Amino acid sequence: QRDLPTAGMRLTLASKRNPETKRLDRIDILLYLPDGFPEKYRSAILRATDQCAVKKVLVDPPEIEVTTA
């Protein structure tokens, strides 16, 4: 809509586990913006990334039921 440059944009995830429980403690998301990405849209792209559907599921997980077939 705003013709923002996206070539070279990428996202990485780094997970951290609790050494005692081996459970996932933290996920860090790093968003790489391309050269020339307008400064005035940086906070907006961070807000959009923060509202990611996968992140929302992790923050407020659904009920999970395991059955056999």
C-alpha positions in Angstrom: 0.0 0.0 0.0 2.9 2.4 0.8 5.4 0.8 -1.6 7.8 0.1 1.2 11.0 -1.7 0.2 10.8 -5.4 1.3 13.7 -6.9 -0.7 16.2 -8.2 1.9 13.7 -8.1 4.8 13.9 -11.1 6.9 13.1 -12.4 10.4 15.0 -14.7 12.7 14.0 -16.4 15.9 16.3 -17.4 18.7 15.0 -19.6 21.4 16.4 -19.9 24.9 15.8 -23.0 27.1 15.9 -23.3 30.8 19.0 -25.4 31.5 17.4 -27.3 34.4 14.0 -28.1 32.9 15.0 -28.0 29.2 11.7 -26.1 28.6 11.6 -23.2 26.3 11.9 -20.0 28.3 12.1 -17.2 25.7 11.9 -16.5 22.0 13.7 -13.5 20.6 12.5 -12.2 17.3 14.9 -10.1 15.2 13.5 -8.3 12.2 16.0 -7.2 9.6 14.8 -4.3 7.6 16.3 -3.5 4.2 18.5 -0.6 3.5 16.5 2.5 2.8 13.5 1.4 4.9 11.9 4.6 6.1 12.6 5.5 9.7 9.0 6.7 10.2 7.6 3.2 9.5 10.0 1.3 11.9 7.6 1.5 14.9 4.7 0.5 12.7 6.5 -2.6 11.4 7.4 -3.6 14.9 3.8 -3.3 16.1 2.6 -5.4 13.1 5.2 -8.0 13.9 4.3 -8.0 17.6 0.7 -8.7 16.6 1.6 -11.9 14.7 -1.0 -14.7 15.0 1.7 -17.3 16.0 2.9 -15.0 18.8 -0.6 -14.5 20.0 -1.1 -18.3 20.2 2.1 -18.7 22.1 1.2 -16.0 24.6 -2.3 -17.4 25.1 -2.1 -21.0 24.1 -5.2 -23.0 23.1 -6.4 -26.1 24.8 -4.7 -29.2 23.4 -6.2 -32.6 23.5 -4.4 -35.8 22.4 -6.4 -38.8 21.3 -5.8 -42.0 19.5 -7.4 -43.2 16.3 
